[in-house]
Amino acid sequence: MIRGPEASANYLRDLGHLLKEDALEAKRDAEAASGEDAAFARGRSLAYYEVISLMQQQAWVFGIPLEEMSLADINPDKDLI
């Protein structure tokens, strides 16, 4: 088991990647949804938007490059809304 700073860096990189992929999928689902499922799908997509935005803002505050969190290639305002 990896411990210490390396484990934390790996965790952030993996978490960022997984959340980003899920967020993009949620947006696609929201765009394709209709009827009763549409409101749920839009809410799910908005939740991912909030999470990705918060992670990027906190990275900036703590001086963590977005590349280290696998979040440099996503713009929540353009890619998730």
C-alpha positions as CSV (number, residue, x, y, z in Angstrom):
1,M,0.0,0.0,0.0
2,I,1.3,3.4,-1.0
3,R,1.3,6.0,1.8
4,G,2.2,9.6,2.3
5,P,2.4,12.4,-0.3
6,E,2.6,10.0,-3.2
7,A,-0.7,8.3,-2.2
8,S,-2.4,11.7,-1.8
9,A,-1.2,12.8,-5.2
10,N,-2.4,9.6,-6.8
11,Y,-5.7,9.9,-5.0
12,L,-6.3,13.4,-6.3
13,R,-5.3,12.6,-9.8
14,D,-7.5,9.5,-9.9
15,L,-10.5,11.2,-8.2
16,G,-10.3,14.2,-10.5
17,H,-10.2,11.9,-13.6
18,L,-13.2,9.8,-12.4
19,L,-15.3,12.8,-11.4
20,K,-14.6,14.5,-14.7
21,E,-15.6,11.5,-16.8
22,D,-18.8,11.1,-14.7
23,A,-19.6,14.8,-15.0
24,L,-19.3,14.6,-18.8
25,E,-21.5,11.5,-18.9
26,A,-24.1,13.2,-16.7
27,K,-24.2,16.2,-19.1
28,R,-24.7,13.8,-22.1
29,D,-27.4,12.0,-20.2
30,A,-29.1,15.3,-19.3
31,E,-29.1,16.4,-22.9
32,A,-30.6,13.2,-24.1
33,A,-33.2,12.8,-21.3
34,S,-36.9,13.6,-21.7
35,G,-40.0,13.3,-19.7
36,E,-39.9,12.5,-16.1
37,D,-36.2,11.6,-16.3
38,A,-35.1,15.0,-17.5
39,A,-35.4,16.9,-14.2
40,F,-33.3,14.2,-12.4
41,A,-30.7,14.1,-15.2
42,R,-30.4,17.9,-15.1
43,G,-30.0,17.9,-11.4
44,R,-27.4,15.2,-11.5
45,S,-25.5,17.1,-14.1
46,L,-25.6,20.3,-12.1
47,A,-24.3,18.5,-9.0
48,Y,-21.2,17.4,-11.0
49,Y,-20.8,21.0,-12.2
50,E,-20.8,22.2,-8.6
51,V,-18.3,19.5,-7.5
52,I,-15.8,20.1,-10.4
53,S,-16.1,23.9,-10.0
54,L,-15.4,23.6,-6.2
55,M,-12.4,21.3,-6.7
56,Q,-10.9,23.7,-9.2
57,Q,-11.5,26.7,-7.0
58,Q,-9.9,24.9,-4.0
59,A,-7.0,23.8,-6.1
60,W,-6.3,27.4,-7.0
61,V,-6.6,28.5,-3.3
62,F,-4.1,25.9,-2.2
63,G,-1.7,26.4,-5.2
64,I,-2.3,22.9,-6.7
65,P,-2.0,22.8,-10.5
66,L,-5.1,21.5,-12.1
67,E,-2.9,19.0,-14.1
68,E,-2.1,17.3,-10.8
69,M,-5.9,16.7,-10.3
70,S,-6.6,15.7,-13.9
71,L,-8.9,18.8,-14.1
72,A,-6.9,21.1,-16.4
73,D,-8.8,20.0,-19.5
74,I,-12.3,20.8,-18.4
75,N,-14.0,24.2,-18.0
76,P,-17.2,23.6,-16.0
77,D,-18.9,26.7,-17.4
78,K,-18.4,25.6,-21.0
79,D,-18.2,21.8,-20.7
80,L,-20.8,21.0,-18.1
81,I,-23.6,23.6,-18.5
